[in-house]
Amino acid sequence: MTLLEKVADPRAIGAGIGLAENGLAVLESVGVLPALQRDARPVPSPTIVDGRGRVLLAMPGPPPRVLMVRRSVLQRVLLDAVAVEPRIERRFGAEVIGSEPDGRVRVSYDGLVHELAADLVIGADGVHSRIRAGGDHGARVSRPGISYVRTLVAGDLARHEEAWTAEGLFGSFAVDGGTYLYASAGGPAVRRALAAHDLEGFRTAWARAYAPAAELLAGVARWEDLLLNQVIRVDCRRWFDQRQVLVGDAAHAMAPNLGQGANSAFVDAAVLLDELRAHAELPIALAAYQERRQGAVRKVAQASARLGSLAEVTNPVGRWLRDRVLMPVIARLSTADTTSTVLQEPTERLLAIGRA
């Protein structure tokens, strides 16, 4: 197996990431969870509140397991695991510049363009996938217009809640040695501050909308410490084309509101392995992988988009209707089946795949 990575010295870009029960099961099955747990922090039962701290939605019953880690920690653990696997040839600083459905991949490294041939090309190269562009995958790529700001601050300040406010959503969770913050950039005052790179205006806008944000954002020293990302949706009609197959954001990038982007990618990898083991013929294995994953992921992506839209209601009348009418209905309808739909595959099955 050959791993191609564009960056010569991979370093994580980002802040924090929530590893849900399904992603954790995959990581546990391949033996890397103990290394992650040393620097991870458990997430208490997630709660959604309004700008004044009144509870809008809390998980019914025991919550699924979630650990919050720094993205740099997750990347380090995964790279360490790859480094000690003798069956993986690693090529860093190797940029994929094109691919063909028959398994040929054009790669630029050492100042030259090389053509490699593979029995199977796995495109795990994100929303702007070069592998996806080289095949017939029927991709629909859209930008819903929602942007998010993320950062890390020092200190144990996390409130372990997500607030839906007049400026959008704001969340804070503990990570090793600090607090992970994220906020949407949909409210008018926040948008103005972002356009002007005005850190003080950003703090002021959020402090008005959600009082705890004042203390949380006080630890942001520079504008450059804020990471701004726009949501990009990807939905592919076909996840494979001959000897190409897509996993993660290359196949199904989604809004972050259910925390299932990276976790779904881990599940993709496990299920792909499971179906490749189960079927000797590649077309049958890839068709089984798509059948098993596409519908399940699409449900989660649609639910994430709906949840994101609800969180971004900033009109006072709309927020009143959402908070007082719609959210109580959602709370009554939330069941264990809802959780299993979000997690997509039974935990026991995911644990068994990696251990086989």
C-alpha positions as CSV (number, residue, x, y, z in Angstrom):
1,M,0.0,0.0,0.0
2,T,1.3,3.5,-0.9
3,L,0.2,6.6,1.0
4,L,0.5,9.8,-1.0
5,E,0.5,13.1,0.9
6,K,0.9,16.5,-0.7
7,V,2.5,18.1,2.4
8,A,6.2,17.3,2.9
9,D,6.0,17.7,6.7
10,P,2.3,17.2,7.7
11,R,1.2,19.4,10.6
12,A,-2.4,19.8,11.7
13,I,-4.2,22.9,10.8
14,G,-7.3,23.5,12.9
15,A,-8.2,23.6,16.6
16,G,-10.2,20.9,18.2
17,I,-12.2,17.9,17.0
18,G,-14.9,15.8,18.6
19,L,-14.4,12.0,18.2
20,A,-17.8,10.3,18.6
21,E,-18.6,6.8,19.6
22,N,-18.4,5.5,16.0
23,G,-15.1,7.1,15.2
24,L,-13.7,6.0,18.5
25,A,-14.7,2.4,17.8
26,V,-12.8,2.4,14.6
27,L,-9.7,4.0,16.3
28,E,-9.9,1.5,19.1
29,S,-10.2,-1.4,16.8
30,V,-6.8,-0.6,15.2
31,G,-5.1,0.0,18.5
32,V,-4.5,3.8,18.5
33,L,-7.2,4.8,21.1
34,P,-4.9,4.5,24.1
35,A,-2.5,7.0,22.6
36,L,-5.3,9.4,21.9
37,Q,-6.9,9.1,25.4
38,R,-3.8,10.4,27.1
39,D,-4.5,13.9,25.6
40,A,-8.3,13.7,25.2
41,R,-11.1,15.1,27.3
42,P,-14.5,13.5,27.7
43,V,-17.5,15.6,26.6
44,P,-20.4,15.6,29.1
45,S,-23.9,15.2,27.8
46,P,-24.1,17.9,25.1
47,T,-26.6,20.6,25.8
48,I,-28.0,23.4,23.5
49,V,-28.9,26.6,25.3
50,D,-30.1,30.0,24.2
51,G,-28.2,33.3,24.6
52,R,-29.3,33.6,28.2
53,G,-28.3,30.0,29.1
54,R,-31.8,28.5,29.1
55,V,-31.7,24.9,28.0
56,L,-33.3,24.3,24.6
57,L,-32.2,20.7,24.0
58,A,-30.5,18.1,26.1
59,M,-29.7,14.5,25.1
60,P,-32.3,12.0,26.5
61,G,-30.8,9.1,28.4
62,P,-27.1,8.2,28.6
63,P,-25.2,10.1,25.9
64,P,-23.0,8.4,23.4
65,R,-19.3,8.6,24.2
66,V,-17.5,11.7,22.8
67,L,-13.9,12.7,23.3
68,M,-12.5,16.2,22.4
69,V,-8.9,16.4,21.2
70,R,-6.7,18.9,19.6
71,R,-6.4,18.2,15.8
72,S,-2.7,18.2,16.2
73,V,-2.9,15.3,18.6
74,L,-5.1,13.2,16.4
75,Q,-2.8,13.8,13.4
76,R,0.3,12.9,15.4
77,V,-1.2,9.7,16.6
78,L,-2.3,8.6,13.1
79,L,1.0,9.5,11.6
80,D,2.8,7.5,14.3
81,A,0.6,4.5,13.6
82,V,1.4,4.7,9.9
83,A,5.1,5.1,10.6
84,V,5.4,1.7,12.3
85,E,3.2,-0.2,9.7
86,P,5.7,-2.0,7.4
87,R,3.0,-2.6,4.7
88,I,2.5,1.1,4.1
89,E,5.0,3.0,1.9
90,R,4.8,6.7,2.8
91,R,5.4,9.4,0.2
92,F,5.2,12.9,1.7
93,G,5.6,15.9,-0.5
94,A,3.8,13.9,-3.3
95,E,1.0,15.9,-4.9
96,V,-1.6,14.1,-6.9
97,I,-2.2,16.1,-10.0
98,G,-4.5,13.7,-11.9
99,S,-6.0,10.2,-11.9
100,E,-7.9,7.8,-14.1
101,P,-10.6,5.3,-13.3
102,D,-8.4,2.4,-14.4
103,G,-6.1,3.0,-11.4
104,R,-3.4,5.3,-12.9
105,V,-2.4,8.2,-10.8
106,R,-0.2,11.1,-11.8
107,V,1.9,12.4,-8.9
108,S,4.4,15.2,-8.7
109,Y,7.4,14.7,-6.4
110,D,11.2,15.2,-6.5
111,G,10.6,17.8,-9.1
112,L,9.2,15.3,-11.6
113,V,5.7,13.9,-12.6
114,H,5.4,10.2,-12.1
115,E,2.6,7.8,-13.2
116,L,1.7,5.1,-10.7
117,A,-0.6,2.2,-11.2
118,A,-2.8,0.7,-8.5
119,D,-5.3,-2.1,-8.1
120,L,-7.4,0.4,-6.1
121,V,-7.1,4.1,-5.6
122,I,-8.7,5.4,-2.5
123,G,-9.5,9.1,-2.6
124,A,-9.4,10.5,0.9
125,D,-8.3,13.9,-0.3
126,G,-11.1,16.1,0.9
127,V,-13.7,18.4,-0.6
128,H,-11.5,19.5,-3.5
129,S,-10.6,15.9,-4.3
130,R,-8.3,15.3,-7.3
131,I,-9.3,11.7,-7.3
132,R,-13.0,12.5,-7.5
133,A,-12.3,15.0,-10.4
134,G,-10.6,12.1,-12.4
135,G,-13.7,9.9,-12.4
136,D,-17.4,9.8,-13.1
137,H,-18.8,10.3,-9.6
138,G,-21.7,12.7,-10.2
139,A,-20.6,15.1,-7.5
140,R,-22.7,18.0,-6.4
141,V,-20.6,20.6,-4.6
142,S,-22.3,23.6,-2.9
143,R,-21.6,26.3,-0.4
144,P,-24.5,26.9,1.9
145,G,-23.1,30.3,2.9
146,I,-22.5,29.4,6.6
147,S,-19.0,30.1,7.9
148,Y,-17.4,29.1,11.2
149,V,-14.6,30.5,13.4
150,R,-12.5,28.2,15.5
151,T,-9.7,28.8,18.0
152,L,-7.9,27.4,21.0
153,V,-7.4,29.4,24.2
154,A,-5.5,28.6,27.4
155,G,-7.2,27.8,30.6
156,D,-10.0,25.6,31.8
157,L,-12.9,27.8,30.6
158,A,-15.1,25.3,28.8
159,R,-18.9,25.4,29.5
160,H,-19.5,22.2,27.5
161,E,-22.6,23.7,25.8
162,E,-23.6,25.2,22.5
163,A,-25.5,28.4,22.6
164,W,-27.9,29.4,19.8
165,T,-28.1,33.2,19.9
166,A,-29.0,36.3,18.0
167,E,-25.5,36.1,16.3
168,G,-25.7,32.4,15.6
169,L,-24.1,29.5,17.5
170,F,-21.2,29.5,20.0
171,G,-19.7,26.4,21.6
172,S,-16.8,25.7,24.1
173,F,-15.3,22.4,25.1
174,A,-12.2,21.3,27.0
175,V,-9.1,20.0,25.3
176,D,-5.8,19.1,26.8
177,G,-4.3,22.2,28.3
178,G,-7.0,24.6,27.2
179,T,-10.4,25.2,25.7
180,Y,-11.7,24.7,22.1
181,L,-14.0,27.5,20.9
182,Y,-16.1,27.6,17.8
183,A,-18.7,30.1,16.6
184,S,-20.7,30.7,13.4
185,A,-20.2,33.8,11.4
186,G,-23.8,34.4,10.4
187,G,-25.0,37.3,12.6
188,P,-24.7,40.8,11.2
189,A,-22.4,42.2,13.9
190,V,-20.1,39.2,13.7
191,R,-20.0,39.5,9.9
192,R,-19.0,43.1,10.1
193,A,-16.2,42.3,12.6
194,L,-14.9,39.5,10.4
195,A,-14.9,41.7,7.3
196,A,-12.9,44.3,9.1
197,H,-10.6,41.8,10.9
198,D,-11.7,43.6,14.0
199,L,-11.0,41.3,17.0
200,E,-12.4,43.7,19.6
201,G,-15.6,44.1,17.6
202,F,-15.8,40.3,17.3
203,R,-15.5,40.0,21.1
204,T,-18.1,42.7,21.7
205,A,-20.6,41.2,19.3
206,W,-20.4,37.8,21.0
207,A,-20.4,39.2,24.5
208,R,-23.7,40.9,23.7
209,A,-25.3,37.8,22.3
210,Y,-23.9,35.3,24.9
211,A,-22.4,36.7,28.0
212,P,-19.9,33.8,28.7
213,A,-18.2,34.6,25.4
214,A,-16.6,37.7,26.9
215,E,-14.4,35.6,29.2
216,L,-13.9,32.8,26.6
217,L,-12.7,35.2,23.9
218,A,-10.5,37.3,26.2
219,G,-7.8,34.7,25.7
220,V,-7.6,35.3,21.9
221,A,-4.5,37.5,21.6
222,R,-4.4,38.1,17.8
223,W,-6.8,38.2,14.9
224,E,-4.6,35.5,13.2
225,D,-5.5,33.1,16.0
226,L,-9.0,32.8,14.6
227,L,-9.5,30.2,11.9
228,L,-12.3,30.9,9.4
229,N,-13.9,28.0,7.4
230,Q,-16.8,28.0,5.1
231,V,-19.1,25.0,5.0
232,I,-18.9,23.1,1.7
233,R,-21.3,20.3,0.9
234,V,-20.4,17.4,-1.3
235,D,-22.8,14.7,-2.4
236,C,-21.7,12.1,-4.9
237,R,-24.2,9.9,-6.8
238,R,-21.4,7.3,-7.3
239,W,-18.8,6.6,-4.7
240,F,-16.6,4.5,-7.0
241,D,-15.7,4.4,-10.7
242,Q,-13.8,1.2,-11.8
243,R,-10.7,1.2,-9.6
244,Q,-11.4,4.5,-7.9
245,V,-13.3,4.8,-4.6
246,L,-14.0,7.8,-2.4
247,V,-14.1,8.1,1.4
248,G,-14.8,11.0,3.8
249,D,-15.2,14.6,2.5
250,A,-14.3,13.5,-1.0
251,A,-17.6,11.7,-1.1
252,H,-19.8,13.4,1.4
253,A,-18.7,16.7,3.0
254,M,-21.3,17.9,5.4
255,A,-22.1,20.7,7.8
256,P,-20.4,20.2,11.2
257,N,-23.4,20.5,13.4
258,L,-23.7,16.8,14.3
259,G,-20.0,16.4,14.6
260,Q,-20.0,13.5,12.1
261,G,-17.6,14.7,9.3
262,A,-14.4,13.1,10.5
263,N,-16.2,10.3,12.3
264,S,-18.1,9.3,9.2
265,A,-14.8,9.2,7.3
266,F,-13.4,6.7,9.9
267,V,-16.5,4.6,9.4
268,D,-16.1,4.7,5.6
269,A,-12.6,3.3,5.9
270,A,-13.8,0.5,8.2
271,V,-16.7,-0.5,6.0
272,L,-14.6,-0.3,2.9
273,L,-12.2,-2.8,4.4
274,D,-15.0,-5.0,5.6
275,E,-16.5,-5.2,2.1
276,L,-13.1,-5.7,0.4
277,R,-12.6,-8.7,2.7
278,A,-16.0,-10.1,2.1
279,H,-15.9,-10.0,-1.8
280,A,-13.2,-11.3,-4.0
281,E,-14.3,-9.3,-7.0
282,L,-13.5,-5.6,-6.7
283,P,-16.7,-4.2,-8.4
284,I,-18.9,-6.2,-6.1
285,A,-17.0,-5.1,-3.0
286,L,-17.2,-1.4,-4.0
287,A,-20.8,-1.6,-4.9
288,A,-21.5,-3.2,-1.5
289,Y,-19.5,-0.4,0.2
290,Q,-21.5,2.3,-1.5
291,E,-24.8,0.5,-0.8
292,R,-24.0,0.2,2.9
293,R,-22.7,3.8,3.4
294,Q,-24.3,6.2,1.0
295,G,-27.8,6.2,2.4
296,A,-26.7,6.2,6.0
297,V,-24.3,9.2,5.5
298,R,-26.8,11.1,3.4
299,K,-29.3,11.0,6.3
300,V,-26.7,12.4,8.7
301,A,-25.7,15.1,6.2
302,Q,-29.3,16.2,5.7
303,A,-29.9,16.2,9.5
304,S,-26.7,18.2,10.0
305,A,-27.8,20.8,7.4
306,R,-31.2,21.1,9.0
307,L,-29.6,21.6,12.5
308,G,-27.2,24.1,11.1
309,S,-30.1,26.1,9.6
310,L,-32.0,26.1,12.9
311,A,-28.9,27.3,14.8
312,E,-28.5,30.2,12.4
313,V,-31.9,31.7,12.9
314,T,-31.1,35.2,14.1
315,N,-34.5,37.0,13.5
316,P,-36.1,37.6,17.0
317,V,-39.5,36.2,15.9
318,G,-37.9,33.2,14.2
319,R,-35.8,32.5,17.3
320,W,-38.9,32.7,19.6
321,L,-40.8,30.2,17.4
322,R,-37.7,27.9,17.2
323,D,-37.0,28.0,20.9
324,R,-40.5,27.9,22.4
325,V,-42.3,25.7,19.8
326,L,-40.0,23.7,17.6
327,M,-37.3,22.7,20.1
328,P,-39.7,21.1,22.6
329,V,-41.1,19.0,19.7
330,I,-37.5,17.9,18.7
331,A,-36.7,17.0,22.3
332,R,-39.8,14.8,22.5
333,L,-39.0,13.1,19.2
334,S,-35.3,12.4,20.1
335,T,-34.8,8.7,20.9
336,A,-32.2,6.0,20.9
337,D,-33.0,5.4,17.3
338,T,-32.0,8.9,16.5
339,T,-28.6,8.3,18.1
340,S,-28.1,5.0,16.1
341,T,-29.0,6.8,12.9
342,V,-26.3,9.5,13.6
343,L,-23.7,6.8,14.5
344,Q,-24.6,4.9,11.3
345,E,-23.1,1.5,12.2
346,P,-23.3,-0.6,15.4
347,T,-20.3,0.0,17.7
348,E,-19.7,-3.8,18.1
349,R,-19.5,-4.2,14.3
350,L,-17.0,-1.4,13.9
351,L,-14.8,-2.8,16.7
352,A,-14.9,-6.2,15.0
353,I,-13.8,-5.0,11.6
354,G,-10.4,-3.6,12.7
355,R,-9.7,-6.5,15.0
356,A,-10.3,-9.2,12.4
